[in-house]
Amino acid sequence: TRRKRPATTSGKSRKRKIMEAAAAEEAAKRSKSMTGIASPSSPAMSAAAAPAAPIPPVVAMPASSAPDAAVPDGLLSKSNKLSSSDLSRVERFFSDRFNPTPDQMTYKMKINEERSTDAETGQSIKETLYLELDYSTFGYKKTRKIEKK
């Protein structure tokens, strides 16, 4: 026979308790590193002080609700090679200033590619547009590469 685990008295799942404890520990680490904040051993903090409350989750606002932080006009006017994940990355870069890859401070993506023929020489030309997002300064750079074949 299988034994059931007794229900918790607070009504919170085990996973949620672990997540809250981790958030409280992270908040405690941050407060210790800040200057001018009372430490648990200082008289400003009472011995019966409760652990720090968990940090509430950040709710991303859609780009339409923040018009001043929208993608600059014309930046994506030519974008036949931009994937849906890269489009989402660009929108979050300008609206939330969110970096989905914190270990990578710059991200370069191909946004457009056009092939044409040079009228004078008859050579095949490939023009590619790239967008580079810099998460350290929240600046961006749009570059163009032309290949003649």
Rosetta constraint file for C-alpha pairs under 8 A:
AtomPair CA 7 CA 11 HARMONIC 7.50 0.50
AtomPair CA 8 CA 12 HARMONIC 6.73 0.50
AtomPair CA 8 CA 13 HARMONIC 7.48 0.50
AtomPair CA 12 CA 16 HARMONIC 6.32 0.50
AtomPair CA 12 CA 17 HARMONIC 6.58 0.50
AtomPair CA 13 CA 17 HARMONIC 6.36 0.50
AtomPair CA 14 CA 18 HARMONIC 6.29 0.50
AtomPair CA 15 CA 19 HARMONIC 6.22 0.50
AtomPair CA 16 CA 20 HARMONIC 6.11 0.50
AtomPair CA 17 CA 21 HARMONIC 6.10 0.50
AtomPair CA 18 CA 22 HARMONIC 6.18 0.50
AtomPair CA 19 CA 23 HARMONIC 6.19 0.50
AtomPair CA 20 CA 24 HARMONIC 6.10 0.50
AtomPair CA 20 CA 53 HARMONIC 7.94 0.50
AtomPair CA 20 CA 54 HARMONIC 5.54 0.50
AtomPair CA 21 CA 25 HARMONIC 6.14 0.50
AtomPair CA 21 CA 54 HARMONIC 7.63 0.50
AtomPair CA 22 CA 26 HARMONIC 6.17 0.50
AtomPair CA 23 CA 27 HARMONIC 6.16 0.50
AtomPair CA 23 CA 53 HARMONIC 7.99 0.50
AtomPair CA 23 CA 54 HARMONIC 5.22 0.50
AtomPair CA 23 CA 55 HARMONIC 6.49 0.50
AtomPair CA 24 CA 28 HARMONIC 6.16 0.50
AtomPair CA 24 CA 51 HARMONIC 6.55 0.50
AtomPair CA 24 CA 52 HARMONIC 5.16 0.50
AtomPair CA 24 CA 53 HARMONIC 6.04 0.50
AtomPair CA 24 CA 54 HARMONIC 5.28 0.50
AtomPair CA 24 CA 55 HARMONIC 7.65 0.50
AtomPair CA 25 CA 29 HARMONIC 6.28 0.50
AtomPair CA 25 CA 52 HARMONIC 7.85 0.50
AtomPair CA 26 CA 30 HARMONIC 6.30 0.50
AtomPair CA 27 CA 31 HARMONIC 6.20 0.50
AtomPair CA 27 CA 52 HARMONIC 6.74 0.50
AtomPair CA 27 CA 54 HARMONIC 7.68 0.50
AtomPair CA 27 CA 55 HARMONIC 7.69 0.50
AtomPair CA 28 CA 32 HARMONIC 6.26 0.50
AtomPair CA 28 CA 52 HARMONIC 6.82 0.50
AtomPair CA 29 CA 33 HARMONIC 6.47 0.50
AtomPair CA 30 CA 34 HARMONIC 6.54 0.50
AtomPair CA 31 CA 37 HARMONIC 6.56 0.50
AtomPair CA 32 CA 37 HARMONIC 7.13 0.50
AtomPair CA 32 CA 39 HARMONIC 6.57 0.50
AtomPair CA 38 CA 42 HARMONIC 6.05 0.50
AtomPair CA 38 CA 44 HARMONIC 6.13 0.50
AtomPair CA 38 CA 45 HARMONIC 6.64 0.50
AtomPair CA 39 CA 44 HARMONIC 7.87 0.50
AtomPair CA 39 CA 45 HARMONIC 6.86 0.50
AtomPair CA 40 CA 45 HARMONIC 5.46 0.50
AtomPair CA 40 CA 46 HARMONIC 7.46 0.50
AtomPair CA 40 CA 47 HARMONIC 7.54 0.50
AtomPair CA 41 CA 45 HARMONIC 7.02 0.50
AtomPair CA 45 CA 49 HARMONIC 6.81 0.50
AtomPair CA 60 CA 96 HARMONIC 6.75 0.50
AtomPair CA 61 CA 65 HARMONIC 6.59 0.50
AtomPair CA 61 CA 66 HARMONIC 7.49 0.50
AtomPair CA 61 CA 95 HARMONIC 7.58 0.50
AtomPair CA 61 CA 96 HARMONIC 7.27 0.50
AtomPair CA 62 CA 66 HARMONIC 7.20 0.50
AtomPair CA 62 CA 95 HARMONIC 7.48 0.50
AtomPair CA 63 CA 67 HARMONIC 6.80 0.50
AtomPair CA 63 CA 69 HARMONIC 7.26 0.50
AtomPair CA 63 CA 70 HARMONIC 5.85 0.50
AtomPair CA 63 CA 91 HARMONIC 6.73 0.50
AtomPair CA 63 CA 92 HARMONIC 7.64 0.50
AtomPair CA 63 CA 95 HARMONIC 5.47 0.50
AtomPair CA 64 CA 70 HARMONIC 7.40 0.50
AtomPair CA 66 CA 70 HARMONIC 6.58 0.50
AtomPair CA 66 CA 95 HARMONIC 6.68 0.50
AtomPair CA 69 CA 94 HARMONIC 5.45 0.50
AtomPair CA 69 CA 95 HARMONIC 4.90 0.50
AtomPair CA 70 CA 91 HARMONIC 7.19 0.50
AtomPair CA 70 CA 94 HARMONIC 5.78 0.50
AtomPair CA 70 CA 95 HARMONIC 5.82 0.50
AtomPair CA 71 CA 75 HARMONIC 7.11 0.50
AtomPair CA 71 CA 90 HARMONIC 7.49 0.50
AtomPair CA 71 CA 91 HARMONIC 6.34 0.50
AtomPair CA 71 CA 94 HARMONIC 5.81 0.50
AtomPair CA 71 CA 95 HARMONIC 7.73 0.50
AtomPair CA 73 CA 77 HARMONIC 7.88 0.50
AtomPair CA 74 CA 78 HARMONIC 7.96 0.50
AtomPair CA 76 CA 111 HARMONIC 7.54 0.50
AtomPair CA 78 CA 111 HARMONIC 7.26 0.50
AtomPair CA 78 CA 112 HARMONIC 5.96 0.50
AtomPair CA 79 CA 111 HARMONIC 4.78 0.50
AtomPair CA 79 CA 112 HARMONIC 4.70 0.50
AtomPair CA 80 CA 111 HARMONIC 6.41 0.50
AtomPair CA 80 CA 112 HARMONIC 5.00 0.50
AtomPair CA 80 CA 113 HARMONIC 6.85 0.50
AtomPair CA 81 CA 110 HARMONIC 6.26 0.50
AtomPair CA 81 CA 111 HARMONIC 4.84 0.50
AtomPair CA 81 CA 112 HARMONIC 4.89 0.50
AtomPair CA 81 CA 113 HARMONIC 6.62 0.50
AtomPair CA 82 CA 86 HARMONIC 6.17 0.50
AtomPair CA 82 CA 87 HARMONIC 6.36 0.50
AtomPair CA 82 CA 109 HARMONIC 7.68 0.50
AtomPair CA 82 CA 110 HARMONIC 6.48 0.50
AtomPair CA 82 CA 111 HARMONIC 4.61 0.50
AtomPair CA 82 CA 112 HARMONIC 6.94 0.50
AtomPair CA 83 CA 87 HARMONIC 6.15 0.50
AtomPair CA 84 CA 88 HARMONIC 6.17 0.50
AtomPair CA 85 CA 89 HARMONIC 6.19 0.50
AtomPair CA 86 CA 90 HARMONIC 6.20 0.50
AtomPair CA 86 CA 109 HARMONIC 7.36 0.50
AtomPair CA 87 CA 91 HARMONIC 6.26 0.50
AtomPair CA 88 CA 92 HARMONIC 6.17 0.50
AtomPair CA 89 CA 93 HARMONIC 6.01 0.50
AtomPair CA 89 CA 99 HARMONIC 7.98 0.50
AtomPair CA 89 CA 100 HARMONIC 7.69 0.50
AtomPair CA 90 CA 94 HARMONIC 6.48 0.50
AtomPair CA 90 CA 133 HARMONIC 7.99 0.50
AtomPair CA 91 CA 95 HARMONIC 6.02 0.50
AtomPair CA 92 CA 96 HARMONIC 5.11 0.50
AtomPair CA 92 CA 97 HARMONIC 6.07 0.50
AtomPair CA 92 CA 98 HARMONIC 5.77 0.50
AtomPair CA 92 CA 99 HARMONIC 8.00 0.50
AtomPair CA 93 CA 97 HARMONIC 4.46 0.50
AtomPair CA 93 CA 98 HARMONIC 5.50 0.50
AtomPair CA 93 CA 99 HARMONIC 6.96 0.50
AtomPair CA 93 CA 133 HARMONIC 7.84 0.50
AtomPair CA 93 CA 138 HARMONIC 7.56 0.50
AtomPair CA 97 CA 135 HARMONIC 7.81 0.50
AtomPair CA 97 CA 138 HARMONIC 7.14 0.50
AtomPair CA 99 CA 135 HARMONIC 6.72 0.50
AtomPair CA 101 CA 105 HARMONIC 7.76 0.50
AtomPair CA 105 CA 134 HARMONIC 6.10 0.50
AtomPair CA 105 CA 135 HARMONIC 5.07 0.50
AtomPair CA 105 CA 136 HARMONIC 5.97 0.50
AtomPair CA 106 CA 132 HARMONIC 6.80 0.50
AtomPair CA 106 CA 133 HARMONIC 5.53 0.50
AtomPair CA 106 CA 134 HARMONIC 4.55 0.50
AtomPair CA 106 CA 135 HARMONIC 5.90 0.50
AtomPair CA 106 CA 136 HARMONIC 7.72 0.50
AtomPair CA 107 CA 132 HARMONIC 5.54 0.50
AtomPair CA 107 CA 133 HARMONIC 5.23 0.50
AtomPair CA 107 CA 134 HARMONIC 6.76 0.50
AtomPair CA 108 CA 130 HARMONIC 6.77 0.50
AtomPair CA 108 CA 131 HARMONIC 5.68 0.50
AtomPair CA 108 CA 132 HARMONIC 4.18 0.50
AtomPair CA 108 CA 133 HARMONIC 6.38 0.50
AtomPair CA 109 CA 130 HARMONIC 5.59 0.50
AtomPair CA 109 CA 131 HARMONIC 5.45 0.50
AtomPair CA 109 CA 132 HARMONIC 6.43 0.50
AtomPair CA 110 CA 128 HARMONIC 7.28 0.50
AtomPair CA 110 CA 129 HARMONIC 6.11 0.50
AtomPair CA 110 CA 130 HARMONIC 4.50 0.50
AtomPair CA 110 CA 131 HARMONIC 6.49 0.50
AtomPair CA 111 CA 128 HARMONIC 7.73 0.50
AtomPair CA 111 CA 129 HARMONIC 5.68 0.50
AtomPair CA 111 CA 130 HARMONIC 5.49 0.50
AtomPair CA 111 CA 131 HARMONIC 6.64 0.50
AtomPair CA 112 CA 128 HARMONIC 5.65 0.50
AtomPair CA 112 CA 129 HARMONIC 5.03 0.50
AtomPair CA 112 CA 130 HARMONIC 7.14 0.50
AtomPair CA 113 CA 126 HARMONIC 7.01 0.50
AtomPair CA 113 CA 127 HARMONIC 5.69 0.50
AtomPair CA 113 CA 128 HARMONIC 4.40 0.50
AtomPair CA 113 CA 129 HARMONIC 6.41 0.50
AtomPair CA 114 CA 126 HARMONIC 5.73 0.50
AtomPair CA 114 CA 127 HARMONIC 5.25 0.50
AtomPair CA 114 CA 128 HARMONIC 6.51 0.50
AtomPair CA 115 CA 124 HARMONIC 7.14 0.50
AtomPair CA 115 CA 125 HARMONIC 5.64 0.50
AtomPair CA 115 CA 126 HARMONIC 4.49 0.50
AtomPair CA 115 CA 127 HARMONIC 6.39 0.50
AtomPair CA 116 CA 124 HARMONIC 5.95 0.50
AtomPair CA 116 CA 125 HARMONIC 5.21 0.50
AtomPair CA 116 CA 126 HARMONIC 6.50 0.50
AtomPair CA 117 CA 122 HARMONIC 5.76 0.50
AtomPair CA 117 CA 123 HARMONIC 5.57 0.50
AtomPair CA 117 CA 124 HARMONIC 4.58 0.50
AtomPair CA 117 CA 125 HARMONIC 5.61 0.50
AtomPair CA 118 CA 122 HARMONIC 5.00 0.50
AtomPair CA 118 CA 123 HARMONIC 5.33 0.50
AtomPair CA 118 CA 124 HARMONIC 6.40 0.50
AtomPair CA 118 CA 125 HARMONIC 6.62 0.50
AtomPair CA 119 CA 123 HARMONIC 7.99 0.50
AtomPair CA 123 CA 148 HARMONIC 6.54 0.50
AtomPair CA 123 CA 149 HARMONIC 6.09 0.50
AtomPair CA 124 CA 148 HARMONIC 5.88 0.50
AtomPair CA 124 CA 149 HARMONIC 5.32 0.50
AtomPair CA 125 CA 146 HARMONIC 6.88 0.50
AtomPair CA 125 CA 147 HARMONIC 5.67 0.50
AtomPair CA 125 CA 148 HARMONIC 4.64 0.50
AtomPair CA 125 CA 149 HARMONIC 6.35 0.50
AtomPair CA 126 CA 146 HARMONIC 5.73 0.50
AtomPair CA 126 CA 147 HARMONIC 5.12 0.50
AtomPair CA 126 CA 148 HARMONIC 6.54 0.50
AtomPair CA 127 CA 144 HARMONIC 6.95 0.50
AtomPair CA 127 CA 145 HARMONIC 5.73 0.50
AtomPair CA 127 CA 146 HARMONIC 4.54 0.50
AtomPair CA 127 CA 147 HARMONIC 6.46 0.50
AtomPair CA 128 CA 144 HARMONIC 5.72 0.50
AtomPair CA 128 CA 145 HARMONIC 5.15 0.50
AtomPair CA 128 CA 146 HARMONIC 6.46 0.50
AtomPair CA 129 CA 142 HARMONIC 7.07 0.50
AtomPair CA 129 CA 143 HARMONIC 5.77 0.50
AtomPair CA 129 CA 144 HARMONIC 4.59 0.50
AtomPair CA 129 CA 145 HARMONIC 6.44 0.50
AtomPair CA 130 CA 142 HARMONIC 5.69 0.50
AtomPair CA 130 CA 143 HARMONIC 5.22 0.50
AtomPair CA 130 CA 144 HARMONIC 6.33 0.50
AtomPair CA 131 CA 140 HARMONIC 7.06 0.50
AtomPair CA 131 CA 141 HARMONIC 5.82 0.50
AtomPair CA 131 CA 142 HARMONIC 4.58 0.50
AtomPair CA 131 CA 143 HARMONIC 6.48 0.50
AtomPair CA 132 CA 140 HARMONIC 5.54 0.50
AtomPair CA 132 CA 141 HARMONIC 5.12 0.50
AtomPair CA 132 CA 142 HARMONIC 6.36 0.50
AtomPair CA 133 CA 138 HARMONIC 7.04 0.50
AtomPair CA 133 CA 139 HARMONIC 6.34 0.50
AtomPair CA 133 CA 140 HARMONIC 4.61 0.50
AtomPair CA 133 CA 141 HARMONIC 6.72 0.50
AtomPair CA 134 CA 138 HARMONIC 5.27 0.50
AtomPair CA 134 CA 139 HARMONIC 5.30 0.50
AtomPair CA 134 CA 140 HARMONIC 5.76 0.50
AtomPair CA 135 CA 139 HARMONIC 7.16 0.50
